[in-house]
Amino acid sequence: MTVHETEILADEKVPTIEIVREFDAAPEQVFRAHIDPELYRQWVGPRSLTTRILKWEGRTGGSWAFANDRGGEEIAAFFGSFHEVRDNERIVWTFTYEGQPDSVALETLTFERRDGGGTLLKVLSVMSDFATRDGMLSSGMDVGVKEGYDKLDELLGQRTGPAQQHLQDAAMFTALVESASPEDWSRPSPVSDWAAIDVVKHLIEWSRGFLAGGAGIEFETLDIDADPKAAWRHHVADIQAILDDPSDRVLSNPHTGDMPVDEAIAMFYTADIWMHSWDLAKALGLEHDLGQDRCAAALDAMRPMEQMLRDSGQYGPSVPVGEDASPQDKLMAFIGRDPAWSRVG
């Protein structure tokens, strides 16, 4: 893992502190580590302290509070509110030290995707006056910031395998879901007889039923028609929580036998998110890149099982494409999609 330095910059003309830090992880991962209270408490602050979350409403208009402890004794407490939460892109919040309630900082965090898949995190903290800003700088905050981000690097590096793959593929699908307008949900998709909302329903309903029936995992019923975006966000969080802590849970299925639940999710569900992101993108009038190397590998793995896949009813008849077609077009054609399909209107 690359070791990154943390820059802490103070402007001479305005009472601000700017923090700049790179991470090898994707913006979706770094963002989630800031907005998920269970993850946030694991990395924020210096190594000598632990963090207790007192309140956390990680949404636009929500509020938060946490305390730092050393040896079971509270050392400091902080609180604030979320002014804006824009998934995987931006967080704007207020930040107040309980010991100085009249000094409120306004912080803007931006998560920029870097070449190669990493993240450039920028934090701009604006304070009311130079005295407050300079007091913050002299308090030792630089140690807490640098050690905290080092801990975040370590935390992000722990998520591997099925948990990591789901995080990436679900984030790609989530971006499409979030881009949809209310009118988009009724638009047709490349899947016969499915509208855009049916792509989301399929992924939510079959996977929750699969895990409930095979692993005994109970889920809250989601009203997808009422709010597809909220339902998808809730569902992604449910599945990611299982993958982050699969314990010793086993999924039993008469067709596949017994396997660890995280492996079952990766094999049967996460790949489904990845491929159906093409369907949703097309339904929204967008072009979508699944990754040509990954498409070629998936197609090579599926071809020996073609008859079984056709007999299962999962895929329709293959669509003819030229030999010079891209791996993505060949994969879509293999599973029964017309690579040239486009939304009308």
Solvent accessible surface area in square Angstrom, and as a share of the most:
residue,aa,sasa,rsa
1,M,150,0.67
2,T,75,0.44
3,V,127,0.73
4,H,36,0.16
5,E,142,0.64
6,T,18,0.10
7,E,91,0.41
8,I,42,0.21
9,L,83,0.41
10,A,52,0.40
11,D,61,0.32
12,E,164,0.74
13,K,178,0.76
14,V,71,0.41
15,P,25,0.15
16,T,14,0.08
17,I,3,0.01
18,E,56,0.25
19,I,13,0.07
20,V,25,0.14
21,R,3,0.01
22,E,65,0.29
23,F,3,0.01
24,D,69,0.36
25,A,15,0.11
26,A,14,0.11
27,P,4,0.02
28,E,23,0.10
29,Q,6,0.03
30,V,0,0.00
31,F,11,0.04
32,R,42,0.15
33,A,1,0.00
34,H,3,0.01
35,I,26,0.13
36,D,31,0.16
37,P,48,0.30
38,E,88,0.39
39,L,19,0.10
40,Y,7,0.03
41,R,99,0.36
42,Q,73,0.33
43,W,12,0.04
44,V,24,0.14
45,G,14,0.13
46,P,28,0.17
47,R,126,0.46
48,S,68,0.44
49,L,25,0.12
50,T,94,0.54
51,T,10,0.06
52,R,102,0.37
53,I,49,0.25
54,L,97,0.48
55,K,101,0.43
56,W,37,0.13
57,E,60,0.27
58,G,32,0.31
59,R,134,0.49
60,T,77,0.45
61,G,60,0.58
62,G,1,0.01
63,S,29,0.19
64,W,4,0.01
65,A,18,0.14
66,F,6,0.02
67,A,0,0.00
68,N,11,0.06
69,D,12,0.06
70,R,122,0.44
71,G,88,0.84
72,G,78,0.75
73,E,118,0.53
74,E,88,0.40
75,I,78,0.39
76,A,20,0.15
77,A,6,0.05
78,F,39,0.16
79,F,82,0.34
80,G,11,0.10
81,S,45,0.29
82,F,1,0.01
83,H,121,0.54
84,E,40,0.18
85,V,25,0.14
86,R,112,0.41
87,D,50,0.26
88,N,32,0.16
89,E,91,0.41
90,R,74,0.27
91,I,0,0.00
92,V,5,0.03
93,W,8,0.03
94,T,34,0.20
95,F,42,0.17
96,T,3,0.02
97,Y,87,0.33
98,E,99,0.45
99,G,52,0.50
100,Q,105,0.47
101,P,82,0.52
102,D,139,0.72
103,S,29,0.19
104,V,72,0.41
105,A,7,0.05
106,L,82,0.41
107,E,29,0.13
108,T,31,0.18
109,L,4,0.02
110,T,39,0.23
111,F,12,0.05
112,E,68,0.31
113,R,143,0.52
114,R,97,0.35
115,D,153,0.79
116,G,91,0.87
117,G,30,0.28
118,G,10,0.09
119,T,0,0.00
120,L,17,0.09
121,L,1,0.00
122,K,72,0.30
123,V,7,0.04
124,L,78,0.39
125,S,8,0.05
126,V,64,0.37
127,M,11,0.05
128,S,84,0.54
129,D,62,0.32
130,F,84,0.35
131,A,81,0.63
132,T,29,0.17
133,R,15,0.06
134,D,68,0.35
135,G,39,0.37
136,M,66,0.29
137,L,55,0.28
138,S,96,0.62
139,S,81,0.52
140,G,34,0.33
141,M,34,0.15
142,D,52,0.27
143,V,77,0.44
144,G,12,0.12
145,V,30,0.17
146,K,86,0.37
147,E,50,0.23
148,G,1,0.01
149,Y,14,0.05
150,D,58,0.30
151,K,28,0.12
152,L,0,0.00
153,D,10,0.05
154,E,78,0.35
155,L,24,0.12
156,L,12,0.06
157,G,45,0.43
158,Q,131,0.58
159,R,28,0.10
160,T,93,0.54
161,G,46,0.44
162,P,37,0.23
163,A,9,0.07
164,Q,38,0.17
165,Q,64,0.28
166,H,0,0.00
167,L,13,0.06
168,Q,76,0.34
169,D,4,0.02
170,A,1,0.01
171,A,12,0.09
172,M,51,0.23
173,F,0,0.00
174,T,15,0.09
175,A,60,0.47
176,L,15,0.08
177,V,1,0.00
178,E,52,0.23
179,S,70,0.45
180,A,3,0.02
181,S,42,0.27
182,P,111,0.70
183,E,111,0.50
184,D,16,0.08
185,W,23,0.08
186,S,91,0.59
187,R,71,0.26
188,P,79,0.49
189,S,7,0.05
190,P,18,0.11
191,V,24,0.14
192,S,91,0.59
193,D,144,0.75
194,W,67,0.24
195,A,21,0.17
196,A,0,0.00
197,I,26,0.13
198,D,40,0.20
199,V,0,0.00
200,V,0,0.00
201,K,46,0.19
202,H,52,0.23
203,L,0,0.00
204,I,3,0.02
205,E,101,0.45
206,W,69,0.24
207,S,1,0.01
208,R,21,0.08
209,G,43,0.42
210,F,38,0.16
211,L,2,0.01
212,A,36,0.28
213,G,72,0.70
214,G,15,0.15
215,A,24,0.19
216,G,55,0.53
217,I,20,0.10
218,E,148,0.67
219,F,45,0.19
220,E,109,0.49
221,T,129,0.75
222,L,27,0.14
223,D,96,0.50
224,I,10,0.05
225,D,95,0.49
226,A,77,0.60
227,D,68,0.35
228,P,13,0.08
229,K,50,0.21
230,A,40,0.31
231,A,6,0.04
232,W,0,0.00
233,R,106,0.39
234,H,67,0.30
235,H,0,0.00
236,V,27,0.15
237,A,52,0.40
238,D,35,0.18
239,I,0,0.00
240,Q,1,0.01
241,A,56,0.43
242,I,9,0.05
243,L,7,0.04
244,D,59,0.31
245,D,89,0.46
246,P,33,0.21
247,S,78,0.51
248,D,138,0.72
249,R,86,0.31
250,V,75,0.43
251,L,0,0.00
252,S,57,0.37
253,N,34,0.17
254,P,130,0.82
255,H,169,0.75
256,T,53,0.31
257,G,35,0.33
258,D,105,0.54
259,M,31,0.14
260,P,62,0.39
261,V,0,0.00
262,D,27,0.14
263,E,89,0.40
264,A,0,0.00
265,I,1,0.00
266,A,32,0.25
267,M,120,0.53
268,F,65,0.27
269,Y,2,0.01
270,T,2,0.01
271,A,37,0.29
272,D,26,0.14
273,I,0,0.00
274,W,6,0.02
275,M,20,0.09
276,H,15,0.07
277,S,0,0.00
278,W,4,0.02
279,D,1,0.00
280,L,0,0.00
281,A,0,0.00
282,K,15,0.07
283,A,0,0.00
284,L,14,0.07
285,G,47,0.45
286,L,76,0.38
287,E,144,0.65
288,H,29,0.13
289,D,100,0.52
290,L,8,0.04
291,G,28,0.27
292,Q,73,0.32
293,D,126,0.65
294,R,82,0.30
295,C,0,0.00
296,A,38,0.29
297,A,64,0.50
298,A,23,0.18
299,L,5,0.03
300,D,95,0.49
301,A,63,0.49
302,M,19,0.08
303,R,122,0.45
304,P,113,0.71
305,M,82,0.37
306,E,66,0.29
307,Q,124,0.55
308,M,118,0.53
309,L,16,0.08
310,R,49,0.18
311,D,106,0.55
312,S,63,0.41
313,G,61,0.59
314,Q,117,0.52
315,Y,39,0.15
316,G,33,0.32
317,P,117,0.73
318,S,61,0.40
319,V,42,0.24
320,P,128,0.81
321,V,60,0.35
322,G,42,0.40
323,E,160,0.72
324,D,138,0.71
325,A,25,0.19
326,S,41,0.26
327,P,46,0.29
328,Q,18,0.08
329,D,47,0.25
330,K,52,0.22
331,L,0,0.00
332,M,1,0.00
333,A,2,0.02
334,F,16,0.07
335,I,3,0.01
336,G,26,0.25
337,R,25,0.09
338,D,65,0.33
339,P,20,0.12
340,A,85,0.66
341,W,57,0.20
342,S,76,0.49
343,R,60,0.22
344,V,140,0.81
345,G,81,0.78
